[in-house]
Amino acid sequence: SGSLKTMIEPEHSAKNELRFGFADWDSIPGMLEGTGWNPSKRLILFMVKREPKSGSFRLQVYLGPGPRERRQALFDSLKAVGARVDGKWGIQESWRQLVVKDIPAPVDDEFVEGFAEKLQAEMQNFLHSFFALYDTAMKRLVEVVT
């Protein structure tokens, strides 16, 4: 079912935010037509964001800005395969959080290394919770788009 390394690769990151892309999907029509948020132009990114106040982490999959019809086709494909999409329906104008999970800040007695391992395990579990259906949805786009 793939490890983190085969599922995601590091992207251009921002302050307090690690970004990853799904390299397997780069060849799918429209997936590299994102605008205004990352040099790779990937439409979908996985992000690990640290909340500065609480120290907690938020795992998120985002559908970024890009051509409306591409974004809609992608969203429709997710819906068609029954993939997990959090929040209210619709793709919004530019940003659409698709999947989210919050991980509480490490407790004082939790060593940094221990927490790093925990975070990695959480990322792995999070990705595995939606990846298979998302992958199916993406691959459907190849057949739909001519």
N, C-alpha and C positions, 0 to 999 in steps of 0.2 A: 504493500500500500504506500510505499515511498517514505523516505525520511525527510526531515526539514530541508536537507541539502538538495534533494532531488525535486522537491516541490517548489521551493522559493530560492531566489538569489538576491543578494543585497542590492539596493537601489540607492540613488542619491538621497541622503537623509537630511532631516532638518533638526533644529534644536529641540531637545526633549523627545525626538521622534525618530525611530528607526523605520525605514521603508524597505519593502521587499517586493519583487515582481515575480510573476508566474511565467518563467521562460517558455514553458511548454505551450503557452497560448499565443506567443508572439507571431506565429505563422497563420493564425486565424484572421480572416478578413476583418478589418476595422479595429483590431485590438491595439494597433500602434497609431491610432489617430487622436489620442488624447491631446488636449491643449492647455497650456498654461499652468502645469503643476509639476512636471518632472521631465528631465532631459530625454528619457527613454520613450516618452509619449505613450506609455502604456495606459490603457483605460482603467484597468483594475490594479489596485495595489493593496498589499497587506501591510498594516502599520502597527508598530508597538509604541505606544505613547506613554510617557511618564507624566503623571499629574504632579507638578512641582509642590503644591500645597500639602497633599496627603501622602505623596510618595507611592501611591498605588499605580498600577499599570493598566492600560486599556489596550486590548487587542481589537483591531478593526480591519474590516475589508471594505474598501471604498471603491465606488464607481465614480471616476472623476469627470471633469468637463470634456466634452468632445461633441462630434456631430450627433444631433438629436436622434436621427434614425438609427444610427449604430447603437447608441445607448438604449434606445427603446427595444431594438431587436434582441440585444443581450439580456435585457430585463425580462422580455417576453419568453425567451428561451429558458431562463431560470425558473419562471413560473410554470412553464410547460412540463419541466421534469420534476417539479415539486421540490426544488432546492430551497434551503432555508434563507429567508429574507426577513430581517428584523425591521420593525417599525411600520408606519403607515404605508399604504400602497402608493405607487407612482414613482417616477424616476427623478423628480425635482428638476430644476433648471441646470444645475451644474454639479453639485455634490450630492451623492447618495450613499449613505452608510448602508452596507448590505448586511454585515454580520458584526456583532460586537460582544465582547466579554470583558468584564472587569476583574482584576486580580488584586486583592488587598495588599497593602504595603507590607514588607517584611517586618515581623515583630522583633523587638530588641534582641532577643536571644537567638534569633535565626541568623547564623553566619552568612556573610555575603556569598560565599561559594555555594552554600546550601541553597540559598535563594536563587542564585543564577541557574542552578540545576532544576529547581522547581519551576522557574519561569520558562526554561526551555521545554520542560515536560508539558507545561500548560499550553505553550505555543503549538507543540506537536499535537496535543489532544484537540485543541481548537481547530487547527487546520484539518485534521482527520474528520472532524465533526461535519464539515461541509464540502471538503474538497472533491470527493467522488462525484457527487451530483453536480457540482459546479463544472467539473471537468466534462461530464456528459453534456451539460448545457452548452459549453463552449464548442465542443466537437459537433454538436447539432448545427451550429452556426455555419460550419463549413458546407454542410449539405444544403442549408436554406439559402445562403447567399451564393449567387452564381457568378 
